[in-house]
């Protein structure tokens, strides 16, 4: 498809969290990579979408630190609503410590 680049996940991500845990800049690795991509591509991208698993792990924290905004997909069931509460707490923590400008654009 023209004007669309996709970087799929691979099995290499399985060990990434363990590697990141030992790094002092662990919460900013994805942000640094996105900034390098933007610099090299000369603003070729209008949007960069980062798909995260429904867990709040170090990879998700990296995505929240790198993001301008997030859109939260949500199933209409009890445990999903509990998870949303945890996510909102995490977003507040990320705003306070890693990314003060992080916005929530919506819940789907």
Beta strands, then each sheet from edge to edge (+ up, - down):
strand 1: 69-72
strand 2: 103-107
sheet 1: 1+ 2+
end
